[in-house]
Amino acid sequence: MRGARVAESPPYPNLIVYSSGGRERFTKILAESTLSSKEEIMVPKAVQQLLHLDVGDRVIWSLNAQGELVVSAGHPYTLADIRAAVAAAGGTRPPKGITVEKMERGIAAYIREKHVRD
């Protein structure tokens, strides 16, 4: 955040003070990390708990429309998430008149064509 300063006075301990849209805003500092020589960052325990991170979870770094860094957990989608997305998209159905046998024949023909020897 350009022009940001860390507030050190008692009313605002551990806050980053910055201006946005002509107004002074505050962001609480939860924890801090150091970039290692191997370009790795340890995620502090407080942030792991806040984002519900477990070993192997992904962390997503993105910028929002205001140019602020957003860190979020990249949890895999649950079955409920997938069902909701499909329902919102209106669902998809195979064309009528296609049977499993026709699909299997089509797949077999594709494989034969792809792996034909010259």
C-alpha positions in Angstrom: 0.0 0.0 0.0 1.6 3.2 -1.2 1.8 5.9 1.5 1.0 3.4 4.3 2.4 3.8 7.7 2.3 1.6 10.8 0.4 3.3 13.6 2.5 3.3 16.8 0.3 5.4 19.0 -1.9 3.6 21.7 -5.2 4.1 20.0 -4.1 2.2 17.0 -1.6 -0.5 17.9 -0.7 -3.0 15.2 -2.6 -1.2 12.5 -1.5 -0.1 9.1 -3.0 3.3 8.3 -3.5 4.3 4.7 -5.5 6.7 2.6 -8.1 5.5 0.2 -10.5 7.7 -1.6 -9.5 10.7 0.5 -10.3 8.8 3.7 -7.9 7.4 6.2 -8.4 3.6 6.6 -6.9 1.0 8.9 -5.9 -2.6 8.4 -5.0 -4.8 11.4 -1.7 -6.7 11.3 -2.4 -10.3 12.2 1.2 -11.6 11.9 4.2 -11.2 9.7 6.5 -13.6 7.8 10.0 -13.4 6.3 10.8 -14.5 2.8 13.6 -17.1 3.1 16.6 -17.4 0.8 14.7 -20.2 -1.0 11.9 -17.7 -1.7 9.5 -19.5 0.7 7.2 -18.0 3.2 5.9 -19.7 6.3 2.2 -19.1 6.9 1.8 -17.9 10.6 -0.3 -20.2 12.8 -2.9 -17.3 13.3 -3.4 -17.0 9.5 -3.5 -20.8 9.1 -6.3 -21.0 11.6 -8.1 -18.0 10.1 -8.1 -19.5 6.6 -8.7 -23.1 7.9 -5.5 -24.3 6.2 -4.2 -27.8 6.4 -1.0 -29.4 5.2 -1.1 -29.5 1.4 -3.7 -26.8 1.0 -3.1 -24.1 -1.7 -2.9 -20.4 -0.8 -4.1 -18.0 -3.5 -2.5 -14.6 -3.9 -4.6 -12.1 -5.9 -5.2 -8.4 -6.4 -8.7 -7.0 -6.0 -10.2 -4.1 -8.0 -8.6 -1.6 -5.6 -5.2 -3.0 -6.1 -5.0 -4.6 -2.6 -3.4 -7.9 -2.1 -5.9 -10.6 -1.1 -4.7 -13.9 0.4 -7.3 -16.8 0.4 -7.3 -20.5 1.0 -7.5 -22.6 -2.2 -9.5 -25.4 -0.8 -10.7 -28.1 -3.3 -14.3 -27.8 -4.3 -16.7 -30.0 -2.4 -19.5 -32.0 -4.1 -22.0 -29.5 -2.8 -20.0 -26.6 -4.5 -19.9 -28.6 -7.8 -23.6 -29.3 -7.7 -24.4 -25.7 -7.0 -22.2 -24.6 -9.9 -23.9 -27.1 -12.3 -27.4 -26.0 -11.1 -26.5 -22.3 -11.6 -25.2 -23.1 -15.1 -28.5 -24.8 -16.0 -27.0 -28.3 -16.0 -25.8 -30.2 -19.0 -27.3 -33.2 -20.6 -26.0 -35.5 -23.4 -27.9 -35.1 -26.7 -30.9 -37.3 -26.9 -30.5 -40.5 -28.9 -26.9 -41.2 -27.8 -26.6 -44.5 -26.0 -23.6 -45.8 -24.0 -22.9 -48.2 -26.8 -22.7 -45.4 -29.4 -20.4 -43.5 -27.1 -18.1 -46.6 -26.6 -18.0 -47.1 -30.4 -17.1 -43.5 -31.0 -14.3 -43.7 -28.3 -13.0 -46.9 -29.8 -13.0 -45.3 -33.3 -11.1 -42.3 -32.1 -8.5 -44.4 -30.3 -8.0 -46.5 -33.4 -7.6 -43.4 -35.6 -5.3 -41.7 -33.1 -3.0 -44.7 -32.8 -3.0 -46.0 -36.4 0.4 -47.0 -37.6 1.7 -45.7 -40.9 
